[in-house]
Amino acid sequence: INATQLLILLHLIEHWVTGKETLHLRKAVIAERTGISVRQVQRHIEKLETIGLIKRKAQFLSNNGRTFNAYDLTGLVEKLQGLVSSS
């Protein structure tokens, strides 16, 4: 992964509550904190999902309107556990 993708992962990890599978963090917040556009955040998140480090889970309001995504970091945790156990 590149430096920007790592920075986005760190922002997701910072908001991750241990013991919960998913977290919620708006792309606009990540963009503001990292100094990149929301569209760039979307592209980097797509890449992180493609390589299996995160999963996006669409969230919907009670009126079926879409809201921000939830993120599942299980893939990242599994990769890190694999690195630890292979050491």
C-alpha positions in Angstrom: 0.0 0.0 0.0 1.1 3.6 -0.5 1.6 6.3 2.1 -1.9 7.8 1.5 -3.6 4.5 1.9 -1.7 3.8 5.1 -2.8 7.3 6.4 -6.4 6.4 5.6 -6.1 3.1 7.3 -4.6 4.8 10.4 -7.6 7.2 10.5 -10.0 4.2 10.3 -8.0 2.3 13.0 -8.1 5.4 15.2 -11.9 5.3 15.2 -12.2 1.6 15.4 -13.7 0.4 18.7 -12.1 -2.8 19.8 -14.6 -5.7 19.9 -16.8 -4.3 17.2 -16.6 -5.6 13.6 -17.4 -2.3 11.9 -16.8 1.4 12.3 -18.3 4.5 10.8 -16.3 7.4 9.6 -17.3 9.8 6.8 -15.1 10.1 3.8 -15.4 13.9 4.1 -13.8 13.7 7.6 -11.0 11.6 6.3 -10.5 14.0 3.4 -10.3 17.0 5.7 -7.9 15.4 8.0 -5.6 14.1 5.3 -5.7 17.2 3.0 -6.9 15.2 0.0 -10.3 15.3 -1.9 -13.2 13.1 -1.0 -12.9 11.5 -4.4 -9.3 10.6 -3.7 -10.3 9.1 -0.4 -12.9 7.0 -2.3 -10.3 5.8 -4.7 -7.9 4.8 -2.0 -10.7 3.1 0.0 -11.6 1.1 -3.2 -8.0 0.0 -3.5 -7.8 -1.0 0.2 -11.0 -3.0 -0.4 -9.6 -4.6 -3.6 -6.5 -5.9 -1.7 -8.7 -7.2 1.1 -7.7 -5.0 4.0 -11.1 -3.5 4.5 -14.7 -4.1 3.5 -17.3 -1.4 3.0 -20.8 -2.0 4.2 -23.5 0.3 2.9 -25.8 1.8 5.5 -29.4 2.8 4.9 -31.8 5.0 6.8 -35.2 3.9 7.8 -36.7 5.5 4.7 -34.3 3.5 2.5 -32.1 6.5 1.9 -28.4 5.7 1.8 -26.1 7.1 4.4 -22.3 6.8 4.9 -20.5 3.4 4.8 -19.4 1.3 7.7 -16.0 -0.3 7.5 -15.0 -3.8 8.4 -11.3 -4.1 9.3 -11.3 -7.9 9.7 -9.1 -8.3 6.6 -6.5 -6.0 8.0 -6.5 -7.8 11.4 -6.1 -11.2 9.7 -3.2 -9.9 7.6 -1.5 -8.5 10.7 -2.1 -11.8 12.7 -0.5 -13.7 9.8 2.6 -11.5 9.9 2.9 -12.0 13.7 2.4 -15.8 13.5 5.0 -16.1 10.7 7.7 -14.3 12.7 
